[in-house]
Amino acid sequence: MSTIQIFIDERFPAEKAIKKFKRLCDAYGIVKEYRARSEYKKPSVKMKEKLENADKRRRKNDGRTRSSKY
């Protein structure tokens, strides 16, 4: 993990600096990682969620490929 730093000068508006910081946090996946670590999940629950997400992605991709064939 690297540290997120934003270099601004005194004329830079605070609102823009906050927006820039939030975008960087999203880009680095910090919020996603924080939510994943906020509560303990049993390994069986993690595996079940992983399989459900894979199935959802598979169904989504199958729909895209079928519609593009015709």
C-alpha positions as a Python dict, from the first residue, in 0.01 Angstrom:
ca = {
    (1, 'M'): (0, 0, 0),
    (2, 'S'): (132, 340, -87),
    (3, 'T'): (41, 667, 76),
    (4, 'I'): (-197, 897, -105),
    (5, 'Q'): (-67, 1252, -121),
    (6, 'I'): (-224, 1555, -279),
    (7, 'F'): (-8, 1860, -335),
    (8, 'I'): (-207, 2181, -349),
    (9, 'D'): (-122, 2544, -297),
    (10, 'E'): (-313, 2801, -96),
    (11, 'R'): (-524, 2918, -394),
    (12, 'F'): (-661, 2566, -459),
    (13, 'P'): (-1020, 2534, -329),
    (14, 'A'): (-1076, 2291, -44),
    (15, 'E'): (-1379, 2132, -215),
    (16, 'K'): (-1173, 2038, -519),
    (17, 'A'): (-899, 1895, -299),
    (18, 'I'): (-1153, 1675, -119),
    (19, 'K'): (-1299, 1555, -450),
    (20, 'K'): (-951, 1478, -579),
    (21, 'F'): (-871, 1283, -261),
    (22, 'K'): (-1193, 1080, -292),
    (23, 'R'): (-1118, 995, -656),
    (24, 'L'): (-770, 876, -562),
    (25, 'C'): (-911, 664, -279),
    (26, 'D'): (-1152, 501, -526),
    (27, 'A'): (-873, 446, -777),
    (28, 'Y'): (-652, 275, -519),
    (29, 'G'): (-944, 68, -387),
    (30, 'I'): (-909, 189, -29),
    (31, 'V'): (-1281, 218, 41),
    (32, 'K'): (-1346, -129, -101),
    (33, 'E'): (-1069, -278, 113),
    (34, 'Y'): (-1196, -98, 423),
    (35, 'R'): (-1547, -234, 376),
    (36, 'A'): (-1412, -585, 321),
    (37, 'R'): (-1211, -571, 643),
    (38, 'S'): (-1476, -402, 855),
    (39, 'E'): (-1638, -731, 953),
    (40, 'Y'): (-1522, -1090, 974),
    (41, 'K'): (-1668, -1334, 723),
    (42, 'K'): (-1632, -1706, 754),
    (43, 'P'): (-1438, -1871, 473),
    (44, 'S'): (-1750, -2060, 364),
    (45, 'V'): (-1942, -1732, 330),
    (46, 'K'): (-1657, -1576, 132),
    (47, 'M'): (-1651, -1873, -105),
    (48, 'K'): (-2028, -1862, -150),
    (49, 'E'): (-2017, -1489, -235),
    (50, 'K'): (-1726, -1546, -471),
    (51, 'L'): (-1916, -1819, -658),
    (52, 'E'): (-2231, -1604, -676),
    (53, 'N'): (-2034, -1311, -818),
    (54, 'A'): (-1866, -1537, -1075),
    (55, 'D'): (-2204, -1676, -1179),
    (56, 'K'): (-2343, -1323, -1211),
    (57, 'R'): (-2047, -1215, -1427),
    (58, 'R'): (-2083, -1527, -1642),
    (59, 'R'): (-2454, -1464, -1701),
    (60, 'K'): (-2384, -1100, -1784),
    (61, 'N'): (-2112, -1190, -2036),
    (62, 'D'): (-2327, -1464, -2193),
    (63, 'G'): (-2601, -1211, -2254),
    (64, 'R'): (-2358, -976, -2425),
    (65, 'T'): (-2212, -1242, -2652),
    (66, 'R'): (-2552, -1378, -2753),
    (67, 'S'): (-2686, -1037, -2849),
    (68, 'S'): (-2375, -955, -3054),
    (69, 'K'): (-2400, -1278, -3262),
    (70, 'Y'): (-2723, -1175, -3431),
}
